[in-house]
Amino acid sequence: MFKIYKIINILVIIIITISNLYYDIIIKYHSIILFFFILVFLCFNTQFKYKLHFTVNIYFIILLIFISFYWGIWFIFYIKFFNFNFSFLILY
């Protein structure tokens, strides 16, 4: 069970970092900060997982909440201050 959570956490790191690094220079610096924050959070996560023995990964849920707030803040920022288009949603 621990290996499944670890694989999911690593996949989330890879997906978020790759998707963030393809945006503008403003987003690029914040994605690097978010990447290091996720690494620190996962170190905290793996240290306490053996002690608490939770069936639901609470720290991973908190991390997902933080990421959703992060995406929401930058999405609103782009809509208000730039000519935001949804061309990044189209797969070329």
Phi and psi restraints in degrees (range 20) as a CNS / XPLOR table:
assign (resid 1 and name C) (resid 2 and name N)
       (resid 2 and name CA) (resid 2 and name C) 1.0 -65.3 20.0 2
assign (resid 2 and name N) (resid 2 and name CA)
       (resid 2 and name C) (resid 3 and name N) 1.0 -36.7 20.0 2
assign (resid 2 and name C) (resid 3 and name N)
       (resid 3 and name CA) (resid 3 and name C) 1.0 -66.9 20.0 2
assign (resid 3 and name N) (resid 3 and name CA)
       (resid 3 and name C) (resid 4 and name N) 1.0 -34.5 20.0 2
assign (resid 3 and name C) (resid 4 and name N)
       (resid 4 and name CA) (resid 4 and name C) 1.0 -64.9 20.0 2
assign (resid 4 and name N) (resid 4 and name CA)
       (resid 4 and name C) (resid 5 and name N) 1.0 -44.7 20.0 2
assign (resid 4 and name C) (resid 5 and name N)
       (resid 5 and name CA) (resid 5 and name C) 1.0 -63.7 20.0 2
assign (resid 5 and name N) (resid 5 and name CA)
       (resid 5 and name C) (resid 6 and name N) 1.0 -39.1 20.0 2
assign (resid 5 and name C) (resid 6 and name N)
       (resid 6 and name CA) (resid 6 and name C) 1.0 -65.4 20.0 2
assign (resid 6 and name N) (resid 6 and name CA)
       (resid 6 and name C) (resid 7 and name N) 1.0 -41.5 20.0 2
assign (resid 6 and name C) (resid 7 and name N)
       (resid 7 and name CA) (resid 7 and name C) 1.0 -64.9 20.0 2
assign (resid 7 and name N) (resid 7 and name CA)
       (resid 7 and name C) (resid 8 and name N) 1.0 -41.2 20.0 2
assign (resid 7 and name C) (resid 8 and name N)
       (resid 8 and name CA) (resid 8 and name C) 1.0 -63.6 20.0 2
assign (resid 8 and name N) (resid 8 and name CA)
       (resid 8 and name C) (resid 9 and name N) 1.0 -42.6 20.0 2
assign (resid 8 and name C) (resid 9 and name N)
       (resid 9 and name CA) (resid 9 and name C) 1.0 -63.8 20.0 2
assign (resid 9 and name N) (resid 9 and name CA)
       (resid 9 and name C) (resid 10 and name N) 1.0 -42.1 20.0 2
assign (resid 9 and name C) (resid 10 and name N)
       (resid 10 and name CA) (resid 10 and name C) 1.0 -66.3 20.0 2
assign (resid 10 and name N) (resid 10 and name CA)
       (resid 10 and name C) (resid 11 and name N) 1.0 -39.6 20.0 2
assign (resid 10 and name C) (resid 11 and name N)
       (resid 11 and name CA) (resid 11 and name C) 1.0 -64.3 20.0 2
assign (resid 11 and name N) (resid 11 and name CA)
       (resid 11 and name C) (resid 12 and name N) 1.0 -38.7 20.0 2
assign (resid 11 and name C) (resid 12 and name N)
       (resid 12 and name CA) (resid 12 and name C) 1.0 -63.9 20.0 2
assign (resid 12 and name N) (resid 12 and name CA)
       (resid 12 and name C) (resid 13 and name N) 1.0 -41.1 20.0 2
assign (resid 12 and name C) (resid 13 and name N)
       (resid 13 and name CA) (resid 13 and name C) 1.0 -60.6 20.0 2
assign (resid 13 and name N) (resid 13 and name CA)
       (resid 13 and name C) (resid 14 and name N) 1.0 -48.1 20.0 2
assign (resid 13 and name C) (resid 14 and name N)
       (resid 14 and name CA) (resid 14 and name C) 1.0 -64.4 20.0 2
assign (resid 14 and name N) (resid 14 and name CA)
       (resid 14 and name C) (resid 15 and name N) 1.0 -45.1 20.0 2
assign (resid 14 and name C) (resid 15 and name N)
       (resid 15 and name CA) (resid 15 and name C) 1.0 -65.0 20.0 2
assign (resid 15 and name N) (resid 15 and name CA)
       (resid 15 and name C) (resid 16 and name N) 1.0 -46.0 20.0 2
assign (resid 15 and name C) (resid 16 and name N)
       (resid 16 and name CA) (resid 16 and name C) 1.0 -67.4 20.0 2
assign (resid 16 and name N) (resid 16 and name CA)
       (resid 16 and name C) (resid 17 and name N) 1.0 -41.7 20.0 2
assign (resid 16 and name C) (resid 17 and name N)
       (resid 17 and name CA) (resid 17 and name C) 1.0 -67.0 20.0 2
assign (resid 17 and name N) (resid 17 and name CA)
       (resid 17 and name C) (resid 18 and name N) 1.0 -44.7 20.0 2
assign (resid 17 and name C) (resid 18 and name N)
       (resid 18 and name CA) (resid 18 and name C) 1.0 -64.7 20.0 2
assign (resid 18 and name N) (resid 18 and name CA)
       (resid 18 and name C) (resid 19 and name N) 1.0 -43.0 20.0 2
assign (resid 18 and name C) (resid 19 and name N)
       (resid 19 and name CA) (resid 19 and name C) 1.0 -69.2 20.0 2
assign (resid 19 and name N) (resid 19 and name CA)
       (resid 19 and name C) (resid 20 and name N) 1.0 -32.9 20.0 2
assign (resid 19 and name C) (resid 20 and name N)
       (resid 20 and name CA) (resid 20 and name C) 1.0 -74.0 20.0 2
assign (resid 20 and name N) (resid 20 and name CA)
       (resid 20 and name C) (resid 21 and name N) 1.0 -36.5 20.0 2
assign (resid 20 and name C) (resid 21 and name N)
       (resid 21 and name CA) (resid 21 and name C) 1.0 -71.6 20.0 2
assign (resid 21 and name N) (resid 21 and name CA)
       (resid 21 and name C) (resid 22 and name N) 1.0 -11.4 20.0 2
assign (resid 21 and name C) (resid 22 and name N)
       (resid 22 and name CA) (resid 22 and name C) 1.0 -87.7 20.0 2
assign (resid 22 and name N) (resid 22 and name CA)
       (resid 22 and name C) (resid 23 and name N) 1.0 -0.5 20.0 2
assign (resid 22 and name C) (resid 23 and name N)
       (resid 23 and name CA) (resid 23 and name C) 1.0 -88.6 20.0 2
assign (resid 23 and name N) (resid 23 and name CA)
       (resid 23 and name C) (resid 24 and name N) 1.0 -168.0 20.0 2
assign (resid 23 and name C) (resid 24 and name N)
       (resid 24 and name CA) (resid 24 and name C) 1.0 -69.2 20.0 2
assign (resid 24 and name N) (resid 24 and name CA)
       (resid 24 and name C) (resid 25 and name N) 1.0 179.0 20.0 2
assign (resid 24 and name C) (resid 25 and name N)
       (resid 25 and name CA) (resid 25 and name C) 1.0 -65.5 20.0 2
assign (resid 25 and name N) (resid 25 and name CA)
       (resid 25 and name C) (resid 26 and name N) 1.0 -33.3 20.0 2
assign (resid 25 and name C) (resid 26 and name N)
       (resid 26 and name CA) (resid 26 and name C) 1.0 -61.5 20.0 2
assign (resid 26 and name N) (resid 26 and name CA)
       (resid 26 and name C) (resid 27 and name N) 1.0 -45.8 20.0 2
assign (resid 26 and name C) (resid 27 and name N)
       (resid 27 and name CA) (resid 27 and name C) 1.0 -72.6 20.0 2
assign (resid 27 and name N) (resid 27 and name CA)
       (resid 27 and name C) (resid 28 and name N) 1.0 -29.4 20.0 2
assign (resid 27 and name C) (resid 28 and name N)
       (resid 28 and name CA) (resid 28 and name C) 1.0 -62.7 20.0 2
assign (resid 28 and name N) (resid 28 and name CA)
       (resid 28 and name C) (resid 29 and name N) 1.0 -42.3 20.0 2
assign (resid 28 and name C) (resid 29 and name N)
       (resid 29 and name CA) (resid 29 and name C) 1.0 -66.5 20.0 2
assign (resid 29 and name N) (resid 29 and name CA)
       (resid 29 and name C) (resid 30 and name N) 1.0 -38.6 20.0 2
assign (resid 29 and name C) (resid 30 and name N)
       (resid 30 and name CA) (resid 30 and name C) 1.0 -71.6 20.0 2
assign (resid 30 and name N) (resid 30 and name CA)
       (resid 30 and name C) (resid 31 and name N) 1.0 -29.6 20.0 2
assign (resid 30 and name C) (resid 31 and name N)
       (resid 31 and name CA) (resid 31 and name C) 1.0 -70.5 20.0 2
assign (resid 31 and name N) (resid 31 and name CA)
       (resid 31 and name C) (resid 32 and name N) 1.0 -33.0 20.0 2
assign (resid 31 and name C) (resid 32 and name N)
       (resid 32 and name CA) (resid 32 and name C) 1.0 -67.2 20.0 2
assign (resid 32 and name N) (resid 32 and name CA)
       (resid 32 and name C) (resid 33 and name N) 1.0 -41.1 20.0 2
assign (resid 32 and name C) (resid 33 and name N)
       (resid 33 and name CA) (resid 33 and name C) 1.0 -62.7 20.0 2
assign (resid 33 and name N) (resid 33 and name CA)
       (resid 33 and name C) (resid 34 and name N) 1.0 -43.1 20.0 2
assign (resid 33 and name C) (resid 34 and name N)
       (resid 34 and name CA) (resid 34 and name C) 1.0 -64.4 20.0 2
assign (resid 34 and name N) (resid 34 and name CA)
       (resid 34 and name C) (resid 35 and name N) 1.0 -35.9 20.0 2
assign (resid 34 and name C) (resid 35 and name N)
       (resid 35 and name CA) (resid 35 and name C) 1.0 -62.5 20.0 2
assign (resid 35 and name N) (resid 35 and name CA)
       (resid 35 and name C) (resid 36 and name N) 1.0 -45.7 20.0 2
assign (resid 35 and name C) (resid 36 and name N)
       (resid 36 and name CA) (resid 36 and name C) 1.0 -68.5 20.0 2
assign (resid 36 and name N) (resid 36 and name CA)
       (resid 36 and name C) (resid 37 and name N) 1.0 -33.7 20.0 2
assign (resid 36 and name C) (resid 37 and name N)
       (resid 37 and name CA) (resid 37 and name C) 1.0 -63.2 20.0 2
assign (resid 37 and name N) (resid 37 and name CA)
       (resid 37 and name C) (resid 38 and name N) 1.0 -40.2 20.0 2
assign (resid 37 and name C) (resid 38 and name N)
       (resid 38 and name CA) (resid 38 and name C) 1.0 -65.9 20.0 2
assign (resid 38 and name N) (resid 38 and name CA)
       (resid 38 and name C) (resid 39 and name N) 1.0 -39.2 20.0 2
assign (resid 38 and name C) (resid 39 and name N)
       (resid 39 and name CA) (resid 39 and name C) 1.0 -62.6 20.0 2
assign (resid 39 and name N) (resid 39 and name CA)
       (resid 39 and name C) (resid 40 and name N) 1.0 -43.7 20.0 2
assign (resid 39 and name C) (resid 40 and name N)
       (resid 40 and name CA) (resid 40 and name C) 1.0 -64.5 20.0 2
assign (resid 40 and name N) (resid 40 and name CA)
       (resid 40 and name C) (resid 41 and name N) 1.0 -40.3 20.0 2
assign (resid 40 and name C) (resid 41 and name N)
       (resid 41 and name CA) (resid 41 and name C) 1.0 -64.4 20.0 2
assign (resid 41 and name N) (resid 41 and name CA)
       (resid 41 and name C) (resid 42 and name N) 1.0 -37.9 20.0 2
assign (resid 41 and name C) (resid 42 and name N)
       (resid 42 and name CA) (resid 42 and name C) 1.0 -71.3 20.0 2
assign (resid 42 and name N) (resid 42 and name CA)
       (resid 42 and name C) (resid 43 and name N) 1.0 -32.6 20.0 2
assign (resid 42 and name C) (resid 43 and name N)
       (resid 43 and name CA) (resid 43 and name C) 1.0 -63.4 20.0 2
assign (resid 43 and name N) (resid 43 and name CA)
       (resid 43 and name C) (resid 44 and name N) 1.0 -42.9 20.0 2
assign (resid 43 and name C) (resid 44 and name N)
       (resid 44 and name CA) (resid 44 and name C) 1.0 -63.7 20.0 2
assign (resid 44 and name N) (resid 44 and name CA)
       (resid 44 and name C) (resid 45 and name N) 1.0 -36.9 20.0 2
assign (resid 44 and name C) (resid 45 and name N)
       (resid 45 and name CA) (resid 45 and name C) 1.0 -66.3 20.0 2
assign (resid 45 and name N) (resid 45 and name CA)
       (resid 45 and name C) (resid 46 and name N) 1.0 -46.5 20.0 2
assign (resid 45 and name C) (resid 46 and name N)
       (resid 46 and name CA) (resid 46 and name C) 1.0 -73.8 20.0 2
assign (resid 46 and name N) (resid 46 and name CA)
       (resid 46 and name C) (resid 47 and name N) 1.0 -25.5 20.0 2
assign (resid 46 and name C) (resid 47 and name N)
       (resid 47 and name CA) (resid 47 and name C) 1.0 -69.1 20.0 2
assign (resid 47 and name N) (resid 47 and name CA)
       (resid 47 and name C) (resid 48 and name N) 1.0 -37.9 20.0 2
assign (resid 47 and name C) (resid 48 and name N)
       (resid 48 and name CA) (resid 48 and name C) 1.0 -98.8 20.0 2
assign (resid 48 and name N) (resid 48 and name CA)
       (resid 48 and name C) (resid 49 and name N) 1.0 -1.8 20.0 2
assign (resid 48 and name C) (resid 49 and name N)
       (resid 49 and name CA) (resid 49 and name C) 1.0 -70.5 20.0 2
assign (resid 49 and name N) (resid 49 and name CA)
       (resid 49 and name C) (resid 50 and name N) 1.0 -36.5 20.0 2
assign (resid 49 and name C) (resid 50 and name N)
       (resid 50 and name CA) (resid 50 and name C) 1.0 -72.4 20.0 2
assign (resid 50 and name N) (resid 50 and name CA)
       (resid 50 and name C) (resid 51 and name N) 1.0 -29.5 20.0 2
assign (resid 50 and name C) (resid 51 and name N)
       (resid 51 and name CA) (resid 51 and name C) 1.0 -78.2 20.0 2
assign (resid 51 and name N) (resid 51 and name CA)
       (resid 51 and name C) (resid 52 and name N) 1.0 -37.6 20.0 2
assign (resid 51 and name C) (resid 52 and name N)
       (resid 52 and name CA) (resid 52 and name C) 1.0 -86.6 20.0 2
assign (resid 52 and name N) (resid 52 and name CA)
       (resid 52 and name C) (resid 53 and name N) 1.0 -32.6 20.0 2
assign (resid 52 and name C) (resid 53 and name N)
       (resid 53 and name CA) (resid 53 and name C) 1.0 56.3 20.0 2
assign (resid 53 and name N) (resid 53 and name CA)
       (resid 53 and name C) (resid 54 and name N) 1.0 46.1 20.0 2
assign (resid 53 and name C) (resid 54 and name N)
       (resid 54 and name CA) (resid 54 and name C) 1.0 -81.7 20.0 2
assign (resid 54 and name N) (resid 54 and name CA)
       (resid 54 and name C) (resid 55 and name N) 1.0 141.1 20.0 2
assign (resid 54 and name C) (resid 55 and name N)
       (resid 55 and name CA) (resid 55 and name C) 1.0 -77.2 20.0 2
assign (resid 55 and name N) (resid 55 and name CA)
       (resid 55 and name C) (resid 56 and name N) 1.0 -31.0 20.0 2
assign (resid 55 and name C) (resid 56 and name N)
       (resid 56 and name CA) (resid 56 and name C) 1.0 -101.5 20.0 2
assign (resid 56 and name N) (resid 56 and name CA)
       (resid 56 and name C) (resid 57 and name N) 1.0 130.9 20.0 2
assign (resid 56 and name C) (resid 57 and name N)
       (resid 57 and name CA) (resid 57 and name C) 1.0 -78.9 20.0 2
assign (resid 57 and name N) (resid 57 and name CA)
       (resid 57 and name C) (resid 58 and name N) 1.0 93.5 20.0 2
assign (resid 57 and name C) (resid 58 and name N)
       (resid 58 and name CA) (resid 58 and name C) 1.0 -67.4 20.0 2
assign (resid 58 and name N) (resid 58 and name CA)
       (resid 58 and name C) (resid 59 and name N) 1.0 -38.9 20.0 2
assign (resid 58 and name C) (resid 59 and name N)
       (resid 59 and name CA) (resid 59 and name C) 1.0 -66.8 20.0 2
assign (resid 59 and name N) (resid 59 and name CA)
       (resid 59 and name C) (resid 60 and name N) 1.0 -34.0 20.0 2
assign (resid 59 and name C) (resid 60 and name N)
       (resid 60 and name CA) (resid 60 and name C) 1.0 -68.2 20.0 2
assign (resid 60 and name N) (resid 60 and name CA)
       (resid 60 and name C) (resid 61 and name N) 1.0 -35.7 20.0 2
assign (resid 60 and name C) (resid 61 and name N)
       (resid 61 and name CA) (resid 61 and name C) 1.0 -66.3 20.0 2
assign (resid 61 and name N) (resid 61 and name CA)
       (resid 61 and name C) (resid 62 and name N) 1.0 -41.5 20.0 2
assign (resid 61 and name C) (resid 62 and name N)
       (resid 62 and name CA) (resid 62 and name C) 1.0 -62.5 20.0 2
assign (resid 62 and name N) (resid 62 and name CA)
       (resid 62 and name C) (resid 63 and name N) 1.0 -39.8 20.0 2
assign (resid 62 and name C) (resid 63 and name N)
       (resid 63 and name CA) (resid 63 and name C) 1.0 -63.0 20.0 2
assign (resid 63 and name N) (resid 63 and name CA)
       (resid 63 and name C) (resid 64 and name N) 1.0 -41.5 20.0 2
assign (resid 63 and name C) (resid 64 and name N)
       (resid 64 and name CA) (resid 64 and name C) 1.0 -64.8 20.0 2
assign (resid 64 and name N) (resid 64 and name CA)
       (resid 64 and name C) (resid 65 and name N) 1.0 -36.4 20.0 2
assign (resid 64 and name C) (resid 65 and name N)
       (resid 65 and name CA) (resid 65 and name C) 1.0 -63.9 20.0 2
assign (resid 65 and name N) (resid 65 and name CA)
       (resid 65 and name C) (resid 66 and name N) 1.0 -43.0 20.0 2
assign (resid 65 and name C) (resid 66 and name N)
       (resid 66 and name CA) (resid 66 and name C) 1.0 -62.0 20.0 2
assign (resid 66 and name N) (resid 66 and name CA)
       (resid 66 and name C) (resid 67 and name N) 1.0 -42.7 20.0 2
assign (resid 66 and name C) (resid 67 and name N)
       (resid 67 and name CA) (resid 67 and name C) 1.0 -65.2 20.0 2
assign (resid 67 and name N) (resid 67 and name CA)
       (resid 67 and name C) (resid 68 and name N) 1.0 -38.1 20.0 2
assign (resid 67 and name C) (resid 68 and name N)
       (resid 68 and name CA) (resid 68 and name C) 1.0 -66.5 20.0 2
assign (resid 68 and name N) (resid 68 and name CA)
       (resid 68 and name C) (resid 69 and name N) 1.0 -38.3 20.0 2
assign (resid 68 and name C) (resid 69 and name N)
       (resid 69 and name CA) (resid 69 and name C) 1.0 -64.9 20.0 2
assign (resid 69 and name N) (resid 69 and name CA)
       (resid 69 and name C) (resid 70 and name N) 1.0 -39.5 20.0 2
assign (resid 69 and name C) (resid 70 and name N)
       (resid 70 and name CA) (resid 70 and name C) 1.0 -60.8 20.0 2
assign (resid 70 and name N) (resid 70 and name CA)
       (resid 70 and name C) (resid 71 and name N) 1.0 -47.7 20.0 2
assign (resid 70 and name C) (resid 71 and name N)
       (resid 71 and name CA) (resid 71 and name C) 1.0 -65.1 20.0 2
assign (resid 71 and name N) (resid 71 and name CA)
       (resid 71 and name C) (resid 72 and name N) 1.0 -38.4 20.0 2
assign (resid 71 and name C) (resid 72 and name N)
       (resid 72 and name CA) (resid 72 and name C) 1.0 -64.5 20.0 2
assign (resid 72 and name N) (resid 72 and name CA)
       (resid 72 and name C) (resid 73 and name N) 1.0 -40.9 20.0 2
assign (resid 72 and name C) (resid 73 and name N)
       (resid 73 and name CA) (resid 73 and name C) 1.0 -63.6 20.0 2
assign (resid 73 and name N) (resid 73 and name CA)
       (resid 73 and name C) (resid 74 and name N) 1.0 -46.0 20.0 2
assign (resid 73 and name C) (resid 74 and name N)
       (resid 74 and name CA) (resid 74 and name C) 1.0 -72.9 20.0 2
assign (resid 74 and name N) (resid 74 and name CA)
       (resid 74 and name C) (resid 75 and name N) 1.0 -29.7 20.0 2
assign (resid 74 and name C) (resid 75 and name N)
       (resid 75 and name CA) (resid 75 and name C) 1.0 -65.5 20.0 2
assign (resid 75 and name N) (resid 75 and name CA)
       (resid 75 and name C) (resid 76 and name N) 1.0 -44.8 20.0 2
assign (resid 75 and name C) (resid 76 and name N)
       (resid 76 and name CA) (resid 76 and name C) 1.0 -64.2 20.0 2
assign (resid 76 and name N) (resid 76 and name CA)
       (resid 76 and name C) (resid 77 and name N) 1.0 -38.9 20.0 2
assign (resid 76 and name C) (resid 77 and name N)
       (resid 77 and name CA) (resid 77 and name C) 1.0 -60.8 20.0 2
assign (resid 77 and name N) (resid 77 and name CA)
       (resid 77 and name C) (resid 78 and name N) 1.0 -44.0 20.0 2
assign (resid 77 and name C) (resid 78 and name N)
       (resid 78 and name CA) (resid 78 and name C) 1.0 -67.5 20.0 2
assign (resid 78 and name N) (resid 78 and name CA)
       (resid 78 and name C) (resid 79 and name N) 1.0 -39.9 20.0 2
assign (resid 78 and name C) (resid 79 and name N)
       (resid 79 and name CA) (resid 79 and name C) 1.0 -64.9 20.0 2
assign (resid 79 and name N) (resid 79 and name CA)
       (resid 79 and name C) (resid 80 and name N) 1.0 -38.6 20.0 2
assign (resid 79 and name C) (resid 80 and name N)
       (resid 80 and name CA) (resid 80 and name C) 1.0 -80.2 20.0 2
assign (resid 80 and name N) (resid 80 and name CA)
       (resid 80 and name C) (resid 81 and name N) 1.0 -38.0 20.0 2
assign (resid 80 and name C) (resid 81 and name N)
       (resid 81 and name CA) (resid 81 and name C) 1.0 -108.1 20.0 2
assign (resid 81 and name N) (resid 81 and name CA)
       (resid 81 and name C) (resid 82 and name N) 1.0 -8.2 20.0 2
assign (resid 81 and name C) (resid 82 and name N)
       (resid 82 and name CA) (resid 82 and name C) 1.0 -130.0 20.0 2
assign (resid 82 and name N) (resid 82 and name CA)
       (resid 82 and name C) (resid 83 and name N) 1.0 164.9 20.0 2
assign (resid 82 and name C) (resid 83 and name N)
       (resid 83 and name CA) (resid 83 and name C) 1.0 -79.0 20.0 2
assign (resid 83 and name N) (resid 83 and name CA)
       (resid 83 and name C) (resid 84 and name N) 1.0 88.8 20.0 2
assign (resid 83 and name C) (resid 84 and name N)
       (resid 84 and name CA) (resid 84 and name C) 1.0 -82.3 20.0 2
assign (resid 84 and name N) (resid 84 and name CA)
       (resid 84 and name C) (resid 85 and name N) 1.0 126.8 20.0 2
assign (resid 84 and name C) (resid 85 and name N)
       (resid 85 and name CA) (resid 85 and name C) 1.0 -123.2 20.0 2
assign (resid 85 and name N) (resid 85 and name CA)
       (resid 85 and name C) (resid 86 and name N) 1.0 159.4 20.0 2
assign (resid 85 and name C) (resid 86 and name N)
       (resid 86 and name CA) (resid 86 and name C) 1.0 -98.7 20.0 2
assign (resid 86 and name N) (resid 86 and name CA)
       (resid 86 and name C) (resid 87 and name N) 1.0 29.6 20.0 2
assign (resid 86 and name C) (resid 87 and name N)
       (resid 87 and name CA) (resid 87 and name C) 1.0 -70.2 20.0 2
assign (resid 87 and name N) (resid 87 and name CA)
       (resid 87 and name C) (resid 88 and name N) 1.0 -20.4 20.0 2
assign (resid 87 and name C) (resid 88 and name N)
       (resid 88 and name CA) (resid 88 and name C) 1.0 -71.8 20.0 2
assign (resid 88 and name N) (resid 88 and name CA)
       (resid 88 and name C) (resid 89 and name N) 1.0 -14.8 20.0 2
assign (resid 88 and name C) (resid 89 and name N)
       (resid 89 and name CA) (resid 89 and name C) 1.0 -79.1 20.0 2
assign (resid 89 and name N) (resid 89 and name CA)
       (resid 89 and name C) (resid 90 and name N) 1.0 -16.9 20.0 2
assign (resid 89 and name C) (resid 90 and name N)
       (resid 90 and name CA) (resid 90 and name C) 1.0 -85.9 20.0 2
assign (resid 90 and name N) (resid 90 and name CA)
       (resid 90 and name C) (resid 91 and name N) 1.0 128.3 20.0 2
assign (resid 90 and name C) (resid 91 and name N)
       (resid 91 and name CA) (resid 91 and name C) 1.0 -84.7 20.0 2
assign (resid 91 and name N) (resid 91 and name CA)
       (resid 91 and name C) (resid 92 and name N) 1.0 124.2 20.0 2
